[in-house]
Amino acid sequence: MIFMPSAVHAIIYVLLIFFVLVGVVSSIYLLMMLILHPKATGRFVVVIPPQASQADVAALLCAARLRVGLMGDLARSEVLALDCGMPKRTREECEALCRELDRTALVRPEELLSKLTVAEEPQVPC
């Protein structure tokens, strides 16, 4: 048997315990995502108040994208920013930000219902 000092043993055990804990936490996270993950695509609506500044709009949209990403659904979800009467300059900034962010769109209240409804696929007779 190879003799190793106790400090080396302690370091090896700490590293081993660390990697085991990381593996257990990752496994639990994966299991939770498989159980709690919705099967359909989602649309998340961010309501932007009329008095919102450009910085507020950017923070709201980036936070919404981050939340969708943390839920593990970035590829199948879309963030809709609802314009409730923001100033023209803020709207232009929001449109530019929506173009930069993937699967993010700016909609007016009258367009919201058409964006939220999912068109049914036509049934093919057998």
N, C-alpha and C positions, 0 to 999 in steps of 0.2 A: 504494500500500500504506500502511496506517495504521501509524504508528510507536507502539509501546507500550514502556514501560520494561521492562527485563529482570525486575524484581521481579513485575510483573503477569503476564508470560509464565510465570514459575515457579509462581505461584499457580494459574494456569489449568491448567498441566500437572499439578500435584499433584492438583487437583480431578478432572481428567479420568482420571488413573491410579486415583484412589480409587474413582470410580464404575465404572470398568471392572472393577476387582478385586471390588467388591461384586456386580456382575452375574455375573461368572464363578463366584464362590462360591455365589451363589443358584442358578445353573443346575446346578452340581454337586450341591448339596443336593437340588434337585428331582429330578434324575436318580436319585440314590441312593434317594430315597423311592419313586419309581416302581418301581425294580428290587427293593428289599428289602421293600416293603410287603406284608404278608400279605393274602390275598383274603378270608379268613373273619374273622368277629368274634372277638375274643379276650377271655378272662377272665383277669385277673391276681389271684392269691391272695396276700394278705398275712397271714402267720401272726403273731398277736399273742400273745406269751408271757404266762403267768399273772401274772408279777410286773411287768408293764408299768404305768407310771403314766399318768395322763390326758394329760400332755404327750407321753409316748412314743407313745401311740396316735394323737394328732393329728399328730405328726411323721411317723409311718409312713404314715398314710393320705394326707396331703398330698404326701409324697414319691412315693408310688405314682401318684397322679393326675398329678403333674408329669412323671414318667417316661413315662406313657401319652401325655400331651400332647406331649412332645418327640418321640415316635415318630410323631406326626401321626395318631393313631388315637382321639382323644377321642370322636368321635361314634359309633363302632362298638364300643368296648371297655367292659368293666365291671371294676371293682375289687371283689373279694370279700375282706372282712376276716374271717379265721377266728378265732373265739373259742375259745381253748384253756384256758378256766377263769379268766377275769379277774374281779375283784371287781365287785359289783353297781354301785357308783358309777361305776367306770371303764366298765362296759358301757353304762350310761345315757348317759354322755358320748360314747361311741363311736357309739351309735345316733343321738344328736342330730347328730353330725358327719356321719354317713352320710346323714341327711335333707338336710343343707345341701349336701353335695357331690353333683353329678349323677352318676348311674350308678355309685353306690357302695353296697354292701350289707354288713351284718354277718350272718354265718351261723355256725351251730354245726357241729361235725364231722359230725353225722348228716345235716345238710341239704346238705353240700357236694357230695356225689355227684349229687343231683338238680339242683343249680344248674349243675354242670359238664357234664352230659350235654345234648346238643342233640337236641330232638325232631325226628325225621325227618318231612319233609313227606309226606303220603300220595300214593302214585303213582296217577295217574288213567289208567285204561285207554284206549287209543286207539280 
